[in-house]
């Protein structure tokens, strides 16, 4: 085997500066396993070309000869070469329409595709992910948006001094800055017009844990969903409250008298409806961190926002839609944003949007590649998780028959295409192509 791994440059936008492996990780893999790395030249990658050269890698514009190529975001159809193997976040397992053309091209060229999102252990837990950094960046960006939204309404708070995640650059800097904001709130308090400030977090996975790191640095006090009415009546202006919602808090069986069953909810979501509207009137900020696809009920609908706004019952100022499923669990997320223009306002009564934070309505933060704002830290942690799989990837002959590949379980479960054909677990995607 060639024992060669290529790393593609990212070109989604000028903000996407991540790498699947850092120079230090490349150096170790080359030293310990004799793997040859070919890095595609990039002007914007957070790690410079020279850092990879010093690590013993080659840097070239054309990496078409590499049998295995690593990336982060989706790759354009004209990048693929026949019979090669590609690893990236493909975003095809839900049948996403915007990526079906890409998948079809890979099939035509007999490519193999491994999707990081599907690299899991036997219990289905993801092993390679950026979720924590999406949670951290998405939360600090949402707090920054909150400060800006309040300021244009004439309400000045310490949140106005929160910067966007990419302006901090490193997680440590984010945490220190947010801790300082929290200290000011505990001493100065927040204006009565917005107190008590309650931040809701949906989910409890990697993304939500990242959000929790920021909220804990802020000094937010944890409460339960059942506490929301009492906090709304008597909460302190010198306290920021956080509440984490689990599935049973957000959804209920359609059938009266039927008890919530988590396993049933995941396998038969059509039997359930959203009950999230019970909690929304108490929230100032919502951080959406859940997995969602079209089988599941929505959390926030346009109809609810229209009714609540018409009755002047909407306390909600901003939604940080970290999951960023377009018109998904947060229906008014009608488009994705980027770190340069992270916010838009959804106007509930009109059903329209305007960019920025000005105007009556609900601010939505919907950056779809949030971890790129913390490119050094997120690349390093991601690469640590990916590195153990690199030696077997470099040594695998993907031309061999599927049952003779010898891939370890996590990679086998993530193999969506093998030589242009959908593997057994992913045959259902044919219906979307």
Secondary structure, DSSP 8 states (H G I E B T S, - for coil): ---EEEE----S-TT----SS-HHHHHHHHHHH--EEEEE--SS-SS-HHHHHHTT-EEES--TT-SEEE-SS---GGG--TT-EEEE----TT--GGGHHHHHHHHHTT-EEEEGGG-B-TT--BSS--HHHHHHHHHHHHHHHHHHHHHHTT---GGGG---HHHH-SHHHHHHHHHHHHHHHHHH---TTT-SEEEEEE--SHHHHHHHHHHHHHT-EEE-GGGHHHHHHH--TT-EEEEEE-HHHHEEESSTT----HHHHHH-GGGEEE-THHHHTT-SEEEE-----TTS--SB-HHHHHHHHHTT-----EEEESS--TTSSBTT--S-BBTTB-EEEEETTTTEEEESS-SSSEEEE-BTTGGGGGHHHHHHHHHHHHHHHHHHHHH--TTS-GGGS---HHHHHHEEEETTEE-GGGGGGGGG-
